[in-house]
């Protein structure tokens, strides 16, 4: 029930519009393009930030937490899954 319009940058879940920041949308776009695959931190970081990003900060975890709050909290099934030691998987 998640609808993502990449061209117009619109997101809806359960019929409700969800407002995302530019970074949140870039993260969701990365997940959507890699649905049901495990995506590691390096691939996500390369998609969301430029080459000047410090990969040793926790900014990715903070961004994922914010995105989870917006698209997963209150909805079933959960879509963003942490794969310990490997990265993240997007899908039911």
N, C-alpha and C positions, 0 to 999 in steps of 0.2 A: 504493500500500500504506500510505498515511497515513490514519489514522482519527482524526477530531477530533469529539468530542462536546461541543458548545457548552454545553448545559444542565448537564452534570455536570463539565465542564472536564477531561475525560479525553482523553489523546492516546496513540496507539499507532502504531508504524511497524514493519512486518515482524513483527507479532505481539508486539512488545516494548513494554511500558508506558514512557512517557517522562514524567518529572516536570518540570514547568515552574513558574517563579515566576509571580506575578500579571502582571507586566509582559511576560514572555515569552509568556504565554498571550494577553494582549491584542494583542500584535504578531502572533502566529499567527492570531488571530481576524480581524484586519484583512486579512491576506494571504488567508485562506480566503474571506472575503466579497468579495474583489476578484480572485479567481483569474483568471490569464491576462491581467490588465490591469496596466499600469504605474501604480504608486502613488507619488506624489511624497512628499518628506520632510514637507511641511506636512500632508498628509492622514494620514500615519502618526502624526505627532506629536500631531495633534488627537485621534486615536483612543486613543492609549496614555497620554498625559499630560493634565493639566489646563492651564488657560490661564496658569498661573504657570511653566510649563516654559520654560527658556532654549533656543531653537532653534539657537543658535550653538555649543553644546557638541557633543562627539562621542559623547554618551551613546547616541544612536540607533545609530551604527555598532557600538558595543560590544554593545548588546542584540542586534543582528542577528547579530553574530559568535557570541554565546552560543547563540542559537537555531539557527544553522547547525550548530554543533558537536553539538547534541542531535538534530536531525532530519535532517541531511544527511550528516554524517560516517559513513562505513561503509555508506551506502545508495546505491542507484541507482534512478531517476535523481535528480540534484540538483534541489531544488525552489525554492530561493531564488536569484534571479538579479539581479545588479546591472546596471542600465541606466544607464551613465555619462551624467551630466548630466541624467537624467530621473527616476530613482528606482529602484524595485525591482519585479520581476515574480515572482509565485508560480505555479509550475506546472512540469510536465516540459518 
